[in-house]
């Protein structure tokens, strides 16, 4: 069996499962998109990789928080989603390939893993509660750009200038580190935009 065969099966098997959950649009990354009643986008994509004795199918989830992104309208967005995370994966045998096993993996990923994730973090208030908490270990993402966007936007929504200044200062400290280089200019633009609202 070839990886291309698995990709065909994933596409075929996932389509009715995705449509049943409301993912009827296709995004610019090839992901499956559902637009929520408040204008956010929830999206799902699959990656298939071949190892020595098996294939692995991984589930990536994305969320575009309209309310958060609207705060930064003047800053050109580098990526179509606010949050992007690898959520789960399943292993499929190459030698004893079973299409039902592939279907079961996809069903769990779509109907359980992704659904629970979107219920926990799928709107602005939920992601703000998570990323503005002081319990860093509980944060849903380690992505600094997402953390900074959410914390700045949350402070603006709350009209909390103290929290906003703290979020901007924290972001500026991060950009002074050498490992921030790939995101530095973008984060500085976010901070400049936010500074104007103080």
C-alpha positions as CSV (number, residue, x, y, z in Angstrom):
1,X,0.0,0.0,0.0
2,X,1.2,3.5,-0.8
3,X,0.8,6.7,1.1
4,X,-1.1,8.1,-1.8
5,X,-3.7,5.3,-1.3
6,X,-4.1,6.2,2.3
7,X,-4.5,9.9,1.4
8,X,-7.3,9.0,-1.0
9,X,-9.0,6.9,1.8
10,X,-8.6,9.7,4.3
11,X,-10.2,12.1,1.9
12,X,-13.0,9.8,1.0
13,X,-13.8,8.6,4.5
14,X,-13.5,11.9,6.3
15,X,-15.8,13.8,3.9
16,X,-19.1,12.6,5.2
17,X,-17.8,12.8,8.8
18,X,-16.7,16.4,8.3
19,X,-19.9,17.4,6.5
20,X,-21.9,15.9,9.3
21,X,-20.1,18.2,11.8
22,X,-20.7,21.3,9.5
23,X,-17.2,21.5,7.9
24,X,-18.4,22.2,4.4
25,X,-15.9,24.9,3.2
26,X,-12.3,24.4,2.1
27,X,-9.7,27.0,3.2
28,X,-6.6,28.3,1.5
29,X,-4.5,25.6,3.2
30,X,-6.7,22.8,2.0
31,X,-8.3,22.6,5.5
32,X,-12.0,21.9,6.2
33,X,-13.7,24.9,7.6
34,X,-16.8,25.6,9.6
35,X,-17.9,29.2,10.3
36,X,-19.5,29.7,13.7
37,X,-22.6,31.9,14.4
38,X,-20.3,34.6,15.8
39,X,-18.1,34.7,12.7
40,X,-15.1,32.6,14.0
41,X,-13.7,29.8,11.9
42,X,-13.0,26.3,13.1
43,X,-10.9,24.2,10.8
44,X,-9.5,20.7,10.6
45,X,-6.8,19.2,8.4
46,X,-5.1,15.8,8.2
47,X,-1.4,14.9,7.6
48,X,-0.4,11.4,6.5
49,X,3.2,10.2,7.0
50,X,4.8,6.9,6.3
51,X,7.0,5.3,8.9
52,X,8.8,1.9,8.5
53,X,5.9,-0.4,9.3
54,X,3.0,1.9,9.5
55,X,1.3,5.1,8.4
56,X,0.5,7.8,10.9
57,X,-2.5,10.1,10.4
58,X,-2.4,13.3,12.4
59,X,-5.1,15.9,13.1
60,X,-4.4,19.6,13.1
61,X,-6.9,22.1,14.3
62,X,-7.1,25.8,13.6
63,X,-9.2,28.6,15.0
64,X,-9.7,32.1,13.6
65,X,-11.1,34.4,16.4
66,X,-12.8,37.2,14.5
67,X,-13.1,39.5,17.5
68,X,-9.4,39.1,18.3
69,X,-8.3,39.5,14.7
70,X,-10.5,42.6,14.3
71,X,-8.4,44.3,17.0
72,X,-5.3,44.0,14.7
73,X,-7.0,44.9,11.4
74,X,-4.3,47.3,10.4
75,X,-1.6,44.7,10.8
76,X,-1.2,42.4,7.9
77,X,-1.9,38.8,9.1
78,X,0.8,36.3,8.2
79,X,-1.4,33.3,8.8
80,X,-5.1,32.8,8.3
81,X,-5.7,31.5,11.8
82,X,-5.1,32.8,15.3
83,X,-4.6,29.3,16.8
84,X,-3.0,26.3,15.1
85,X,-2.2,23.1,17.0
86,X,-1.4,19.5,16.3
87,X,-4.1,17.7,18.3
88,X,-3.9,14.0,17.9
89,X,-2.7,11.2,15.7
90,X,-3.4,7.5,14.9
91,X,-1.3,4.7,13.5
92,X,-2.4,2.6,10.6
93,X,-0.6,-0.7,9.7
94,X,0.9,-0.9,6.2
95,X,1.1,-4.7,6.0
96,X,-2.4,-5.5,7.4
97,X,-4.2,-2.3,6.2
98,X,-7.8,-2.2,7.4
99,X,-9.9,0.6,5.9
100,X,-12.4,0.3,8.9
101,X,-9.5,1.0,11.3
102,X,-8.7,4.2,9.3
103,X,-12.4,5.2,9.4
104,X,-12.5,4.6,13.2
105,X,-9.4,6.8,13.7
106,X,-10.9,9.6,11.6
107,X,-14.2,9.3,13.4
108,X,-12.6,9.7,16.8
109,X,-10.5,12.6,15.6
110,X,-13.4,14.5,14.1
111,X,-16.3,13.5,16.5
112,X,-14.4,13.4,19.7
113,X,-10.9,15.1,19.7
114,X,-11.7,18.1,17.5
115,X,-15.2,18.5,18.9
116,X,-14.0,18.6,22.5
117,X,-11.1,21.0,21.6
118,X,-13.5,23.5,19.9
119,X,-15.9,23.2,22.9
120,X,-13.0,24.1,25.2
121,X,-11.3,26.8,23.2
122,X,-13.6,27.7,20.3
123,X,-14.6,31.3,21.1
124,X,-12.8,34.4,22.2
125,X,-14.0,34.3,25.9
126,X,-12.7,30.7,26.3
127,X,-9.3,31.2,24.7
128,X,-8.9,34.5,26.7
129,X,-9.7,32.7,29.9
130,X,-7.1,30.0,29.1
131,X,-4.2,32.3,27.9
132,X,-4.8,35.1,30.4
133,X,-4.6,32.7,33.4
134,X,-1.4,32.6,35.5
135,X,-1.2,28.8,35.2
136,X,1.2,28.7,32.2
137,X,1.2,24.9,32.3
138,X,-2.5,24.9,31.4
139,X,-2.1,27.1,28.4
140,X,-3.4,25.4,25.2
141,X,-0.5,26.7,23.0
142,X,3.1,27.5,23.4
143,X,3.0,29.8,20.3
144,X,4.1,33.2,21.4
145,X,2.2,35.1,18.6
146,X,-1.1,33.5,19.7
147,X,-0.4,34.2,23.4
148,X,0.5,37.8,22.7
149,X,-2.5,38.5,20.4
150,X,-5.0,37.0,22.9
151,X,-3.6,38.7,25.9
152,X,-3.4,42.1,24.2
153,X,-6.9,41.8,22.7
154,X,-8.4,40.6,26.1
155,X,-7.0,43.6,27.9
156,X,-8.4,45.9,25.2
157,X,-11.9,44.2,25.5
158,X,-11.8,44.6,29.3
159,X,-10.6,48.2,29.0
160,X,-7.8,47.3,31.4
161,X,-4.9,49.6,30.6
162,X,-2.7,48.0,33.3
163,X,-3.2,44.5,31.8
164,X,-2.6,46.0,28.4
165,X,0.7,47.6,29.4
166,X,1.8,44.4,31.0
167,X,0.9,42.4,27.9
168,X,2.8,44.8,25.7
169,X,5.8,45.0,28.0
170,X,5.9,41.2,28.1
171,X,5.7,41.0,24.3
172,X,8.5,43.6,23.9
173,X,10.7,41.6,26.4
174,X,10.1,38.5,24.3
175,X,11.2,40.3,21.1
176,X,14.5,41.3,22.7
177,X,15.4,37.6,22.8
178,X,17.4,36.1,19.8
179,X,14.9,33.2,19.3
180,X,12.1,35.7,18.6
181,X,13.6,36.8,15.3
182,X,11.2,35.0,13.0
183,X,8.2,36.7,14.7
184,X,9.9,39.9,15.9
185,X,8.7,42.4,13.3
186,X,5.1,41.1,13.4
187,X,4.9,41.2,17.2
188,X,6.3,44.7,17.3
189,X,3.6,45.7,14.8
190,X,0.9,44.1,17.1
191,X,2.3,46.1,20.1
192,X,2.4,49.4,18.2
193,X,-1.2,48.9,17.1
194,X,-2.2,48.0,20.7
195,X,-0.2,50.9,22.2
196,X,-2.4,53.3,20.2
197,X,-5.5,52.2,22.2
198,X,-4.0,53.1,25.6
